[in-house]
Amino acid sequence: MYGIIGYPITHSFSPAYFAEKFRLLGIRTEYQAFALEDLREFPALLRAHPELKGLNVTIPYKEAIRSFLDETDEVAAAVGAINTIKIEKGKLKGYNTDVI
């Protein structure tokens, strides 16, 4: 399972975009929007969805999410914003793919 966090999140095109992309590629997974009114809800989200493998991050959390991560790649660290989180073996690593 994958998803996107932010608030508000109803405007995001990501759930429809990724659902179609996964379908076309034959990838059997879900992509959900998670509206977090307060970023302090993030750990509870992870506990509630242990199957999460990755998340996109949108406003207003691209900077503040860093404090919840185990690691940040050098590009994200340099720009000070994270828009993608990889979740692997219980560890969270932040990236910024907007720069590319």
Biopython code that builds the backbone (N, CA, C, O; Angstrom):
import numpy as np
from Bio.PDB.StructureBuilder import StructureBuilder

atoms = [
    (1, "MET", "N", (0.845, -1.180, 0.000)),
    (1, "MET", "CA", (0.000, 0.000, 0.000)),
    (1, "MET", "C", (0.890, 1.244, 0.000)),
    (1, "MET", "O", (1.954, 1.289, 0.618)),
    (2, "TYR", "N", (0.403, 2.240, -0.718)),
    (2, "TYR", "CA", (1.076, 3.532, -0.820)),
    (2, "TYR", "C", (0.039, 4.616, -0.569)),
    (2, "TYR", "O", (-1.162, 4.344, -0.556)),
    (3, "GLY", "N", (0.503, 5.843, -0.369)),
    (3, "GLY", "CA", (-0.446, 6.914, -0.143)),
    (3, "GLY", "C", (0.195, 8.277, -0.168)),
    (3, "GLY", "O", (1.370, 8.440, -0.496)),
    (4, "ILE", "N", (-0.618, 9.250, 0.190)),
    (4, "ILE", "CA", (-0.174, 10.636, 0.272)),
    (4, "ILE", "C", (-0.715, 11.221, 1.565)),
    (4, "ILE", "O", (-1.850, 10.955, 1.960)),
    (5, "ILE", "N", (0.124, 12.027, 2.222)),
    (5, "ILE", "CA", (-0.313, 12.730, 3.432)),
    (5, "ILE", "C", (-0.263, 14.228, 3.180)),
    (5, "ILE", "O", (0.566, 14.720, 2.415)),
    (6, "GLY", "N", (-1.158, 14.935, 3.834)),
    (6, "GLY", "CA", (-1.222, 16.386, 3.741)),
    (6, "GLY", "C", (-2.526, 16.848, 4.354)),
    (6, "GLY", "O", (-3.307, 16.046, 4.867)),
    (7, "TYR", "N", (-2.754, 18.155, 4.296)),
    (7, "TYR", "CA", (-4.016, 18.700, 4.786)),
    (7, "TYR", "C", (-4.182, 20.122, 4.271)),
    (7, "TYR", "O", (-3.329, 20.971, 4.532)),
    (8, "PRO", "N", (-5.231, 20.393, 3.565)),
    (8, "PRO", "CA", (-6.264, 19.463, 3.109)),
    (8, "PRO", "C", (-5.706, 18.581, 2.000)),
    (8, "PRO", "O", (-4.668, 18.894, 1.417)),
    (9, "ILE", "N", (-6.377, 17.500, 1.714)),
    (9, "ILE", "CA", (-5.875, 16.541, 0.744)),
    (9, "ILE", "C", (-6.893, 16.227, -0.355)),
    (9, "ILE", "O", (-6.559, 15.556, -1.331)),
    (10, "THR", "N", (-8.117, 16.701, -0.205)),
    (10, "THR", "CA", (-9.171, 16.368, -1.169)),
    (10, "THR", "C", (-8.853, 16.846, -2.581)),
    (10, "THR", "O", (-9.383, 16.293, -3.546)),
    (11, "HIS", "N", (-8.007, 17.851, -2.724)),
    (11, "HIS", "CA", (-7.655, 18.389, -4.036)),
    (11, "HIS", "C", (-6.646, 17.522, -4.796)),
    (11, "HIS", "O", (-6.448, 17.712, -5.996)),
    (12, "SER", "N", (-6.011, 16.578, -4.107)),
    (12, "SER", "CA", (-4.911, 15.825, -4.701)),
    (12, "SER", "C", (-5.381, 14.915, -5.841)),
    (12, "SER", "O", (-6.372, 14.196, -5.717)),
    (13, "PHE", "N", (-4.649, 14.966, -6.942)),
    (13, "PHE", "CA", (-4.914, 14.081, -8.073)),
    (13, "PHE", "C", (-4.183, 12.748, -7.908)),
    (13, "PHE", "O", (-4.412, 11.825, -8.689)),
    (14, "SER", "N", (-3.312, 12.631, -6.911)),
    (14, "SER", "CA", (-2.454, 11.460, -6.758)),
    (14, "SER", "C", (-3.195, 10.132, -6.635)),
    (14, "SER", "O", (-2.797, 9.180, -7.306)),
    (15, "PRO", "N", (-4.255, 10.002, -5.817)),
    (15, "PRO", "CA", (-4.918, 8.698, -5.725)),
    (15, "PRO", "C", (-5.413, 8.169, -7.076)),
    (15, "PRO", "O", (-5.202, 6.998, -7.389)),
    (16, "ALA", "N", (-6.056, 9.002, -7.865)),
    (16, "ALA", "CA", (-6.546, 8.565, -9.177)),
    (16, "ALA", "C", (-5.384, 8.283, -10.128)),
    (16, "ALA", "O", (-5.405, 7.303, -10.873)),
    (17, "TYR", "N", (-4.386, 9.136, -10.097)),
    (17, "TYR", "CA", (-3.229, 8.974, -10.974)),
    (17, "TYR", "C", (-2.518, 7.654, -10.703)),
    (17, "TYR", "O", (-2.252, 6.883, -11.624)),
    (18, "PHE", "N", (-2.212, 7.399, -9.430)),
    (18, "PHE", "CA", (-1.473, 6.182, -9.103)),
    (18, "PHE", "C", (-2.329, 4.925, -9.243)),
    (18, "PHE", "O", (-1.805, 3.875, -9.613)),
    (19, "ALA", "N", (-3.600, 4.999, -8.965)),
    (19, "ALA", "CA", (-4.476, 3.837, -9.166)),
    (19, "ALA", "C", (-4.431, 3.413, -10.633)),
    (19, "ALA", "O", (-4.331, 2.224, -10.937)),
    (20, "GLU", "N", (-4.503, 4.381, -11.533)),
    (20, "GLU", "CA", (-4.447, 4.089, -12.963)),
    (20, "GLU", "C", (-3.060, 3.582, -13.375)),
    (20, "GLU", "O", (-2.947, 2.629, -14.146)),
    (21, "LYS", "N", (-2.038, 4.206, -12.872)),
    (21, "LYS", "CA", (-0.664, 3.792, -13.193)),
    (21, "LYS", "C", (-0.408, 2.360, -12.728)),
    (21, "LYS", "O", (0.140, 1.554, -13.480)),
    (22, "PHE", "N", (-0.798, 2.039, -11.503)),
    (22, "PHE", "CA", (-0.626, 0.679, -10.984)),
    (22, "PHE", "C", (-1.432, -0.321, -11.819)),
    (22, "PHE", "O", (-0.953, -1.413, -12.122)),
    (23, "ARG", "N", (-2.653, 0.059, -12.187)),
    (23, "ARG", "CA", (-3.493, -0.823, -12.998)),
    (23, "ARG", "C", (-2.823, -1.126, -14.339)),
    (23, "ARG", "O", (-2.752, -2.279, -14.762)),
    (24, "LEU", "N", (-2.337, -0.084, -14.993)),
    (24, "LEU", "CA", (-1.704, -0.256, -16.302)),
    (24, "LEU", "C", (-0.431, -1.094, -16.222)),
    (24, "LEU", "O", (-0.095, -1.817, -17.160)),
    (25, "LEU", "N", (0.267, -0.991, -15.104)),
    (25, "LEU", "CA", (1.508, -1.742, -14.929)),
    (25, "LEU", "C", (1.276, -3.130, -14.332)),
    (25, "LEU", "O", (2.215, -3.911, -14.180)),
    (26, "GLY", "N", (0.029, -3.428, -13.997)),
    (26, "GLY", "CA", (-0.284, -4.723, -13.418)),
    (26, "GLY", "C", (0.194, -4.888, -11.988)),
    (26, "GLY", "O", (0.433, -6.007, -11.532)),
    (27, "ILE", "N", (0.335, -3.778, -11.281)),
    (27, "ILE", "CA", (0.782, -3.811, -9.883)),
    (27, "ILE", "C", (-0.452, -3.858, -8.992)),
    (27, "ILE", "O", (-1.302, -2.970, -9.045)),
    (28, "ARG", "N", (-0.541, -4.890, -8.184)),
    (28, "ARG", "CA", (-1.698, -5.060, -7.307)),
    (28, "ARG", "C", (-1.414, -4.423, -5.953)),
    (28, "ARG", "O", (-0.811, -5.038, -5.073)),
    (29, "THR", "N", (-1.851, -3.203, -5.808)),
    (29, "THR", "CA", (-1.674, -2.471, -4.553)),
    (29, "THR", "C", (-2.707, -1.361, -4.492)),
    (29, "THR", "O", (-3.473, -1.157, -5.434)),
    (30, "GLU", "N", (-2.721, -0.653, -3.382)),
    (30, "GLU", "CA", (-3.622, 0.483, -3.195)),
    (30, "GLU", "C", (-2.813, 1.760, -3.032)),
    (30, "GLU", "O", (-1.639, 1.737, -2.660)),
    (31, "TYR", "N", (-3.472, 2.871, -3.320)),
    (31, "TYR", "CA", (-2.908, 4.201, -3.078)),
    (31, "TYR", "C", (-4.027, 5.027, -2.456)),
    (31, "TYR", "O", (-5.077, 5.223, -3.067)),
    (32, "GLN", "N", (-3.798, 5.507, -1.246)),
    (32, "GLN", "CA", (-4.828, 6.231, -0.501)),
    (32, "GLN", "C", (-4.364, 7.621, -0.106)),
    (32, "GLN", "O", (-3.174, 7.866, 0.089)),
    (33, "ALA", "N", (-5.315, 8.516, 0.007)),
    (33, "ALA", "CA", (-5.052, 9.848, 0.556)),
    (33, "ALA", "C", (-5.340, 9.805, 2.048)),
    (33, "ALA", "O", (-6.396, 9.340, 2.478)),
    (34, "PHE", "N", (-4.385, 10.297, 2.832)),
    (34, "PHE", "CA", (-4.531, 10.354, 4.280)),
    (34, "PHE", "C", (-4.487, 11.816, 4.717)),
    (34, "PHE", "O", (-3.429, 12.445, 4.707)),
    (35, "ALA", "N", (-5.632, 12.341, 5.096)),
    (35, "ALA", "CA", (-5.713, 13.723, 5.561)),
    (35, "ALA", "C", (-5.284, 13.761, 7.024)),
    (35, "ALA", "O", (-5.963, 13.218, 7.896)),
    (36, "LEU", "N", (-4.164, 14.399, 7.277)),
    (36, "LEU", "CA", (-3.680, 14.553, 8.648)),
    (36, "LEU", "C", (-3.836, 16.016, 9.037)),
    (36, "LEU", "O", (-3.069, 16.873, 8.599)),
    (37, "GLU", "N", (-4.816, 16.283, 9.846)),
    (37, "GLU", "CA", (-5.058, 17.659, 10.275)),
    (37, "GLU", "C", (-3.880, 18.183, 11.085)),
    (37, "GLU", "O", (-3.599, 19.381, 11.089)),
    (38, "ASP", "N", (-3.203, 17.282, 11.764)),
    (38, "ASP", "CA", (-2.037, 17.622, 12.589)),
    (38, "ASP", "C", (-0.988, 16.549, 12.325)),
    (38, "ASP", "O", (-1.301, 15.360, 12.372)),
    (39, "LEU", "N", (0.236, 16.943, 12.051)),
    (39, "LEU", "CA", (1.288, 15.988, 11.729)),
    (39, "LEU", "C", (1.601, 15.051, 12.892)),
    (39, "LEU", "O", (2.194, 13.992, 12.688)),
    (40, "ARG", "N", (1.213, 15.426, 14.099)),
    (40, "ARG", "CA", (1.421, 14.522, 15.237)),
    (40, "ARG", "C", (0.604, 13.239, 15.091)),
    (40, "ARG", "O", (0.822, 12.285, 15.837)),
    (41, "GLU", "N", (-0.332, 13.203, 14.140)),
    (41, "GLU", "CA", (-1.115, 12.001, 13.848)),
    (41, "GLU", "C", (-0.324, 10.990, 13.013)),
    (41, "GLU", "O", (-0.766, 9.854, 12.839)),
    (42, "PHE", "N", (0.826, 11.388, 12.501)),
    (42, "PHE", "CA", (1.602, 10.542, 11.601)),
    (42, "PHE", "C", (2.006, 9.190, 12.210)),
    (42, "PHE", "O", (1.815, 8.164, 11.557)),
    (43, "PRO", "N", (2.554, 9.146, 13.425)),
    (43, "PRO", "CA", (2.899, 7.830, 13.999)),
    (43, "PRO", "C", (1.689, 6.896, 14.119)),
    (43, "PRO", "O", (1.819, 5.693, 13.894)),
    (44, "ALA", "N", (0.533, 7.426, 14.466)),
    (44, "ALA", "CA", (-0.680, 6.600, 14.563)),
    (44, "ALA", "C", (-1.076, 6.073, 13.186)),
    (44, "ALA", "O", (-1.543, 4.940, 13.071)),
    (45, "LEU", "N", (-0.895, 6.874, 12.151)),
    (45, "LEU", "CA", (-1.174, 6.427, 10.785)),
    (45, "LEU", "C", (-0.290, 5.230, 10.433)),
    (45, "LEU", "O", (-0.771, 4.244, 9.874)),
    (46, "LEU", "N", (0.993, 5.314, 10.759)),
    (46, "LEU", "CA", (1.915, 4.217, 10.467)),
    (46, "LEU", "C", (1.533, 2.951, 11.236)),
    (46, "LEU", "O", (1.596, 1.849, 10.691)),
    (47, "ARG", "N", (1.139, 3.108, 12.494)),
    (47, "ARG", "CA", (0.717, 1.943, 13.290)),
    (47, "ARG", "C", (-0.560, 1.325, 12.725)),
    (47, "ARG", "O", (-0.710, 0.103, 12.719)),
    (48, "ALA", "N", (-1.474, 2.160, 12.253)),
    (48, "ALA", "CA", (-2.743, 1.675, 11.714)),
    (48, "ALA", "C", (-2.587, 1.006, 10.350)),
    (48, "ALA", "O", (-3.439, 0.218, 9.941)),
    (49, "HIS", "N", (-1.493, 1.321, 9.644)),
    (49, "HIS", "CA", (-1.270, 0.790, 8.295)),
    (49, "HIS", "C", (0.156, 0.242, 8.166)),
    (49, "HIS", "O", (0.972, 0.806, 7.437)),
    (50, "PRO", "N", (0.452, -0.844, 8.865)),
    (50, "PRO", "CA", (1.819, -1.393, 8.814)),
    (50, "PRO", "C", (2.213, -1.902, 7.423)),
    (50, "PRO", "O", (3.389, -2.162, 7.170)),
    (51, "GLU", "N", (1.241, -2.043, 6.528)),
    (51, "GLU", "CA", (1.530, -2.504, 5.170)),
    (51, "GLU", "C", (2.036, -1.385, 4.253)),
    (51, "GLU", "O", (2.391, -1.649, 3.105)),
    (52, "LEU", "N", (2.074, -0.145, 4.740)),
    (52, "LEU", "CA", (2.553, 0.970, 3.922)),
    (52, "LEU", "C", (4.007, 0.765, 3.514)),
    (52, "LEU", "O", (4.853, 0.408, 4.334)),
    (53, "LYS", "N", (4.279, 0.996, 2.233)),
    (53, "LYS", "CA", (5.636, 0.880, 1.705)),
    (53, "LYS", "C", (6.202, 2.232, 1.286)),
    (53, "LYS", "O", (7.410, 2.386, 1.103)),
    (54, "GLY", "N", (5.301, 3.214, 1.137)),
    (54, "GLY", "CA", (5.762, 4.523, 0.728)),
    (54, "GLY", "C", (4.645, 5.543, 0.756)),
    (54, "GLY", "O", (3.462, 5.216, 0.660)),
    (55, "LEU", "N", (5.063, 6.794, 0.893)),
    (55, "LEU", "CA", (4.109, 7.901, 0.955)),
    (55, "LEU", "C", (4.637, 9.090, 0.175)),
    (55, "LEU", "O", (5.841, 9.341, 0.129)),
    (56, "ASN", "N", (3.720, 9.808, -0.431)),
    (56, "ASN", "CA", (4.033, 11.132, -0.940)),
    (56, "ASN", "C", (3.644, 12.112, 0.163)),
    (56, "ASN", "O", (2.757, 11.838, 0.971)),
    (57, "VAL", "N", (4.308, 13.236, 0.181)),
    (57, "VAL", "CA", (4.042, 14.265, 1.191)),
    (57, "VAL", "C", (3.727, 15.556, 0.470)),
    (57, "VAL", "O", (4.475, 15.983, -0.409)),
    (58, "THR", "N", (2.612, 16.185, 0.841)),
    (58, "THR", "CA", (2.255, 17.459, 0.239)),
    (58, "THR", "C", (2.051, 18.498, 1.340)),
    (58, "THR", "O", (2.247, 18.216, 2.522)),
    (59, "ILE", "N", (1.660, 19.688, 0.938)),
    (59, "ILE", "CA", (1.495, 20.777, 1.887)),
    (59, "ILE", "C", (0.508, 20.389, 2.980)),
    (59, "ILE", "O", (-0.467, 19.686, 2.714)),
    (60, "PRO", "N", (0.743, 20.826, 4.160)),
    (60, "PRO", "CA", (1.798, 21.720, 4.636)),
    (60, "PRO", "C", (2.966, 21.002, 5.315)),
    (60, "PRO", "O", (3.653, 21.612, 6.135)),
    (61, "TYR", "N", (3.213, 19.724, 5.000)),
    (61, "TYR", "CA", (4.138, 18.914, 5.793)),
    (61, "TYR", "C", (5.489, 18.609, 5.157)),
    (61, "TYR", "O", (6.261, 17.836, 5.724)),
    (62, "LYS", "N", (5.797, 19.180, 4.019)),
    (62, "LYS", "CA", (7.033, 18.849, 3.321)),
    (62, "LYS", "C", (8.300, 19.156, 4.123)),
    (62, "LYS", "O", (9.326, 18.503, 3.931)),
    (63, "GLU", "N", (8.237, 20.121, 4.998)),
    (63, "GLU", "CA", (9.404, 20.448, 5.822)),
    (63, "GLU", "C", (9.338, 19.761, 7.183)),
    (63, "GLU", "O", (10.329, 19.192, 7.639)),
    (64, "ALA", "N", (8.190, 19.810, 7.825)),
    (64, "ALA", "CA", (8.047, 19.293, 9.185)),
    (64, "ALA", "C", (8.157, 17.772, 9.278)),
    (64, "ALA", "O", (8.499, 17.250, 10.338)),
    (65, "ILE", "N", (7.876, 17.055, 8.195)),
    (65, "ILE", "CA", (7.906, 15.592, 8.239)),
    (65, "ILE", "C", (9.308, 15.070, 8.538)),
    (65, "ILE", "O", (9.463, 13.956, 9.039)),
    (66, "ARG", "N", (10.302, 15.848, 8.241)),
    (66, "ARG", "CA", (11.701, 15.416, 8.417)),
    (66, "ARG", "C", (11.985, 14.910, 9.823)),
    (66, "ARG", "O", (12.768, 13.976, 10.001)),
    (67, "SER", "N", (11.360, 15.513, 10.817)),
    (67, "SER", "CA", (11.629, 15.109, 12.206)),
    (67, "SER", "C", (11.108, 13.701, 12.517)),
    (67, "SER", "O", (11.474, 13.131, 13.544)),
    (68, "PHE", "N", (10.271, 13.136, 11.662)),
    (68, "PHE", "CA", (9.721, 11.799, 11.869)),
    (68, "PHE", "C", (10.519, 10.711, 11.134)),
    (68, "PHE", "O", (10.245, 9.522, 11.297)),
    (69, "LEU", "N", (11.496, 11.117, 10.335)),
    (69, "LEU", "CA", (12.214, 10.178, 9.475)),
    (69, "LEU", "C", (13.487, 9.662, 10.127)),
    (69, "LEU", "O", (14.087, 10.328, 10.971)),
    (70, "ASP", "N", (13.885, 8.470, 9.724)),
    (70, "ASP", "CA", (15.139, 7.889, 10.187)),
    (70, "ASP", "C", (16.319, 8.414, 9.383)),
    (70, "ASP", "O", (17.444, 8.484, 9.878)),
    (71, "GLU", "N", (16.046, 8.780, 8.140)),
    (71, "GLU", "CA", (17.112, 9.192, 7.236)),
    (71, "GLU", "C", (16.532, 10.117, 6.163)),
    (71, "GLU", "O", (15.356, 10.021, 5.813)),
    (72, "THR", "N", (17.369, 11.005, 5.656)),
    (72, "THR", "CA", (16.976, 11.907, 4.568)),
    (72, "THR", "C", (18.075, 11.890, 3.529)),
    (72, "THR", "O", (19.248, 12.015, 3.881)),
    (73, "ASP", "N", (17.737, 11.740, 2.264)),
    (73, "ASP", "CA", (18.785, 11.736, 1.248)),
    (73, "ASP", "C", (19.365, 13.133, 1.099)),
    (73, "ASP", "O", (18.786, 14.112, 1.570)),
    (74, "GLU", "N", (20.506, 13.215, 0.443)),
    (74, "GLU", "CA", (21.242, 14.488, 0.391)),
    (74, "GLU", "C", (20.504, 15.588, -0.361)),
    (74, "GLU", "O", (20.625, 16.757, 0.003)),
    (75, "VAL", "N", (19.753, 15.253, -1.383)),
    (75, "VAL", "CA", (18.997, 16.266, -2.126)),
    (75, "VAL", "C", (17.915, 16.864, -1.233)),
    (75, "VAL", "O", (17.779, 18.085, -1.148)),
    (76, "ALA", "N", (17.149, 16.009, -0.573)),
    (76, "ALA", "CA", (16.090, 16.492, 0.329)),
    (76, "ALA", "C", (16.683, 17.316, 1.463)),
    (76, "ALA", "O", (16.117, 18.335, 1.858)),
    (77, "ALA", "N", (17.813, 16.877, 1.981)),
    (77, "ALA", "CA", (18.471, 17.623, 3.054)),
    (77, "ALA", "C", (18.904, 18.999, 2.563)),
    (77, "ALA", "O", (18.769, 19.990, 3.282)),
    (78, "ALA", "N", (19.421, 19.059, 1.346)),
    (78, "ALA", "CA", (19.906, 20.329, 0.797)),
    (78, "ALA", "C", (18.775, 21.327, 0.565)),
    (78, "ALA", "O", (18.939, 22.519, 0.823)),
    (79, "VAL", "N", (17.627, 20.849, 0.079)),
    (79, "VAL", "CA", (16.515, 21.768, -0.178)),
    (79, "VAL", "C", (15.614, 21.957, 1.034)),
    (79, "VAL", "O", (14.812, 22.889, 1.078)),
    (80, "GLY", "N", (15.746, 21.064, 2.025)),
    (80, "GLY", "CA", (14.973, 21.205, 3.263)),
    (80, "GLY", "C", (13.517, 20.799, 3.141)),
    (80, "GLY", "O", (12.685, 21.208, 3.951)),
    (81, "ALA", "N", (13.199, 19.990, 2.121)),
    (81, "ALA", "CA", (11.809, 19.565, 1.934)),
    (81, "ALA", "C", (11.766, 18.122, 1.446)),
    (81, "ALA", "O", (12.593, 17.697, 0.639)),
    (82, "ILE", "N", (10.796, 17.388, 1.946)),
    (82, "ILE", "CA", (10.595, 15.987, 1.584)),
    (82, "ILE", "C", (9.247, 15.868, 0.889)),
    (82, "ILE", "O", (8.249, 16.400, 1.375)),
    (83, "ASN", "N", (9.211, 15.170, -0.248)),
    (83, "ASN", "CA", (7.917, 14.923, -0.886)),
    (83, "ASN", "C", (7.649, 13.434, -1.094)),
    (83, "ASN", "O", (6.581, 13.047, -1.569)),
    (84, "THR", "N", (8.628, 12.604, -0.734)),
    (84, "THR", "CA", (8.485, 11.160, -0.893)),
    (84, "THR", "C", (9.145, 10.450, 0.281)),
    (84, "THR", "O", (10.251, 10.805, 0.689)),
    (85, "ILE", "N", (8.461, 9.445, 0.821)),
    (85, "ILE", "CA", (9.016, 8.644, 1.914)),
    (85, "ILE", "C", (8.994, 7.189, 1.502)),
    (85, "ILE", "O", (7.959, 6.662, 1.094)),
    (86, "LYS", "N", (10.142, 6.542, 1.609)),
    (86, "LYS", "CA", (10.243, 5.100, 1.384)),
    (86, "LYS", "C", (10.227, 4.432, 2.748)),
    (86, "LYS", "O", (10.958, 4.829, 3.656)),
    (87, "ILE", "N", (9.380, 3.406, 2.884)),
    (87, "ILE", "CA", (9.282, 2.674, 4.141)),
    (87, "ILE", "C", (9.767, 1.257, 3.892)),
    (87, "ILE", "O", (9.182, 0.507, 3.110)),
    (88, "GLU", "N", (10.851, 0.907, 4.574)),
    (88, "GLU", "CA", (11.446, -0.409, 4.360)),
    (88, "GLU", "C", (12.007, -0.929, 5.671)),
    (88, "GLU", "O", (12.824, -0.270, 6.315)),
    (89, "LYS", "N", (11.563, -2.113, 6.059)),
    (89, "LYS", "CA", (12.017, -2.763, 7.298)),
    (89, "LYS", "C", (11.842, -1.847, 8.504)),
    (89, "LYS", "O", (12.700, -1.793, 9.385)),
    (90, "GLY", "N", (10.720, -1.127, 8.536)),
    (90, "GLY", "CA", (10.421, -0.259, 9.657)),
    (90, "GLY", "C", (11.160, 1.062, 9.672)),
    (90, "GLY", "O", (10.990, 1.847, 10.605)),
    (91, "LYS", "N", (11.966, 1.326, 8.679)),
    (91, "LYS", "CA", (12.731, 2.572, 8.589)),
    (91, "LYS", "C", (12.116, 3.481, 7.535)),
    (91, "LYS", "O", (11.629, 3.019, 6.503)),
    (92, "LEU", "N", (12.147, 4.782, 7.813)),
    (92, "LEU", "CA", (11.576, 5.778, 6.913)),
    (92, "LEU", "C", (12.688, 6.662, 6.364)),
    (92, "LEU", "O", (13.436, 7.282, 7.120)),
    (93, "LYS", "N", (12.789, 6.713, 5.028)),
    (93, "LYS", "CA", (13.788, 7.561, 4.384)),
    (93, "LYS", "C", (13.089, 8.571, 3.497)),
    (93, "LYS", "O", (12.229, 8.215, 2.692)),
    (94, "GLY", "N", (13.462, 9.839, 3.650)),
    (94, "GLY", "CA", (12.852, 10.920, 2.889)),
    (94, "GLY", "C", (13.651, 11.333, 1.681)),
    (94, "GLY", "O", (14.881, 11.338, 1.690)),
    (95, "TYR", "N", (12.915, 11.682, 0.630)),
    (95, "TYR", "CA", (13.498, 12.126, -0.636)),
    (95, "TYR", "C", (12.760, 13.364, -1.121)),
    (95, "TYR", "O", (11.659, 13.671, -0.665)),
    (96, "ASN", "N", (13.391, 14.068, -2.054)),
    (96, "ASN", "CA", (12.716, 15.150, -2.756)),
    (96, "ASN", "C", (12.835, 14.892, -4.243)),
    (96, "ASN", "O", (13.905, 15.067, -4.827)),
    (97, "THR", "N", (11.736, 14.476, -4.855)),
    (97, "THR", "CA", (11.751, 14.207, -6.295)),
    (97, "THR", "C", (11.323, 15.428, -7.107)),
    (97, "THR", "O", (11.383, 15.407, -8.336)),
    (98, "ASP", "N", (10.889, 16.500, -6.422)),
    (98, "ASP", "CA", (10.518, 17.731, -7.124)),
    (98, "ASP", "C", (11.734, 18.364, -7.784)),
    (98, "ASP", "O", (11.619, 18.959, -8.856)),
    (99, "VAL", "N", (12.891, 18.241, -7.156)),
    (99, "VAL", "CA", (14.109, 18.859, -7.667)),
    (99, "VAL", "C", (14.474, 18.293, -9.033)),
    (99, "VAL", "O", (14.877, 19.029, -9.935)),
    (100, "ILE", "N", (14.330, 16.990, -9.175)),
    (100, "ILE", "CA", (14.667, 16.337, -10.452)),
    (100, "ILE", "C", (13.746, 16.852, -11.524)),
    (100, "ILE", "O", (13.850, 16.438, -12.679)),
]
sb = StructureBuilder()
sb.init_structure("model")
sb.init_model(0)
sb.init_chain("A")
sb.init_seg("    ")
for serial, (resi, resn, name, xyz) in enumerate(atoms, 1):
    if name == "N":
        sb.init_residue(resn, " ", resi, " ")
    sb.init_atom(name, np.array(xyz, "f"), 0.0, 1.0, " ", f" {name:<3s}", serial, name[0])
structure = sb.get_structure()
